[in-house]
Amino acid sequence: MSGSSKDEGAGVSPQNKGSWATFLKSIASFNGDLSSLTAPPFILGTTSLTEFSAYWTEHPSIFVAPASEPDPAKRALLVLKWFLTTLKSSYSSRSDKFGSEKKPLNPFLGELFLGRWEDEAGTTQLVSEQVSHHPPVTAYCIWNDKHGVQLQGYNAQKASFSRTIHIKQIGHALFTIAAYNESYLITLPSLHIEGLIYGKPFVELNNCTYISSSSGYVAKIDYSGKGWVSGKKNSFTAVLYPEGKEKDILYTVEGQWTDSFTIKAGSGHGLKKAEAIDSYNARTTPTSPLIVAPLDQQDPYESNRAWEKVAAAIVKSDMDTVHVEKSKIENEQREMRRKEQAEGREWQRRFFKRSSPPDPVFEKLVRPIPGERIEAEKTGGVWRFDESKREEGAMQKVPTQGAAAEQQQQQQQPMVASRP
């Protein structure tokens, strides 16, 4: 997907044990945002968090499948199935490939990641943008016009340490099917990092998430991991039921989100015993490759081009160059923020708009989800895709740096209270 390489290494080699031990001590005594800590070279990744949005749709045919199902309960099931198929790429693809989880690059304000998938589902488009830096927030929109399916959302991460690294994801996603005027609210899982003491960190998901549909169905996904006595790594159990009828289970899904799972029809269909109706194997189901523009055709704000020199230095474990190249990007960003503040304006997002709660779609869909709310104060607002930019995103026509600067001058506006 990006400039990642197997040369990034895996785990702690004997020569790296000292630096890893020092890093663990710094985590345990750190009180701020853990993302600002400098990790040892062998644990640094070459992928920016802005690129993680692509993990939502590495199986475009599964992504669009709900649009072809006339039965609303089965559509809700297909949305649940699609969501479950995204978990492996989202949370374990890096440890699968490199032997351990990697610390991603922290995106800068305005960073973009654009691409598309071309397969039997047709063309599926991706636009991902870093819409805020303080706090760090990534917004994304993925759509397939042929099937009338769209996913949009935004998320921030809050990392803390208590015996291990805990990460709370703040934000949500909205999945829509145009043909049925149907929307689904998807909450984001919290997670923690296992394997720190061995220097081979991997992600384990916590607690539960929900998918709430405007057609009146709710899915609840409970996550569990391998305990001291029993259980399997990356396990989950999901149930789908009509809103307000939690015991009237229409479908259950059980398995491991990194391996395989089985879908069964439940008691809500009048069955005395659940019957298996479908299954999915995450290890054997191929993903569709994401197509991105060649580096020399990308805008300077696109992730792969912007971080090219940093990523190359990480692969070589050349931390001096990593520091120099990262500093160039960070210093340029600081200077832009100072100039904007002096001129009483803020950075104009290219593909997303900020709004303030309440959000009518969210408020309608969130009703059956206990404890869920918009935390706009932690994400700089509620971020929604600017539909007027759909064609621009689909054609991957992003203004050049010079044109973007000119556009910024033309679109200046007074600063708002919650600055990025």
PyMOL commands that set and color helices and strands:
alter all, ss='L'
color gray80, all
select helices_A, chain A and resi 6-8+14-28+34-36+41-43+49-57+60-68+72-98+178-180+267-269+295-297+303-306+308-315+319-343+360-365+376-378+387-394+401-410
alter helices_A, ss='H'
color red, helices_A
select strands_A, chain A and resi 44-48+103-105+112-119+122-133+136-144+149-161+165-177+182-187+190-194+202-206+208-213+217-224+235-242+251-256+260-265+275-281+352-355+382-385
alter strands_A, ss='S'
color yellow, strands_A
deselect
rebuild
show_as cartoon
